[in-house]
């Protein structure tokens, strides 16, 4: 398990008690902490055992092996020492399962934020704002090197993204294309020898007018150490207030207890430093409020803002004005793509449950700041489909480059 709760990430060893130091220096969430390099560690005056522990925990978090973090840290062995051990030794000393040992030794398993050298936490610098109206070119310049380094270390887990075609993206993002918006979805096959057809998907992005007035309520804030769910019921707000000042990635969650939804949210939020550098905020959208489910979902699997869309306005917008639904039998049991998505998500070993409505399809919106409109929407055509991380980053980068050209 790889929780985004800072207390769980830092554990009960040599890093306990220094959360205030991290927060004061601007490293206030787990994705940012995983960006810390040797130079940052020196500035923070971390001891060598603390440096070793942070490196180890970052490595384990990338591989969803945090259940071994406390025992490995307590052993006093550094990460290189642990990597030189055999599978049998890991099993004997740390009771590590063979399948986990395979993941432990696998290089490049996930996004390696710990290797970056130029990242500066967003609380210590101005972020880039991508909008169809204005963009501060000087701010872009100050983030350009960081962004280049972040992108160069974007490792997409092949377990999730290898089957996704980028043909639409390649066609739309050719040099000289006027970027107005892209609709994307994974392929969908007929089911039971053609007896059941997949639901159709829309061909055009949702107009801004269809999403700007959706009423939403905040359920959880952007996670920082010590933050908790909003206790009082938040007053309704217009959805457009979310992207009034900052371009926004909206992840519409079908069901927060679903292992495929949790895996998607976890993968996206893990790349938060990239989206910080690009000037985008991350928001999860739920269509029903089950308090226990929200508590399990945030911040363990998602540390961004969480809002409730009780009227399901965003989910209807994904379907061109109507909800995209599929039933369990034809949409999952008889759908080889959905079964493959479930099998891939199971490798995370995330806890999951079946509470709540799970037949309403989700997806993603990338919305420009202000009234710039929807730049991209991804539709969950098969249960467990999600927008490829590389594609999302490419879209956000294209938006930024478009603004740089205007500047």
TAMOZI-V518590 format. One record per run of one state. SS is the DSSP state (H for helix, E for strand, L for the rest). FROM is the first residue (numbers start at 1). TO is the last residue. Records with the same first field share a line. If there is no record, write none. Layout:
# TAMOZI-V518590
SS=FROM-TO + FROM-TO
This chain:
# TAMOZI-V518590
L=1-5 + 11-18 + 25-29 + 34-37 + 44-47 + 63-65 + 75-78 + 84-86 + 95-97 + 106-112 + 116-121 + 125-130 + 132-136 + 153-157 + 162-166 + 173-181 + 186-190 + 192-195 + 197-207 + 211-214 + 221-236 + 242-246 + 253-258 + 271-271 + 279-279 + 287-290 + 298-304 + 309-312 + 319-324 + 326-327 + 334-335 + 347-359 + 361-362 + 368-368 + 370-373 + 380-388 + 407-407
H=6-10 + 19-24 + 30-33 + 38-43 + 48-62 + 66-74 + 79-83 + 87-94 + 98-105 + 113-115 + 122-124 + 137-152 + 158-161 + 167-172 + 208-210 + 239-241 + 259-270 + 272-278 + 291-297 + 313-318 + 328-333 + 336-346 + 389-406
E=131-131 + 182-185 + 191-191 + 196-196 + 215-220 + 237-238 + 247-252 + 280-286 + 305-308 + 325-325 + 360-360 + 363-367 + 369-369 + 374-379
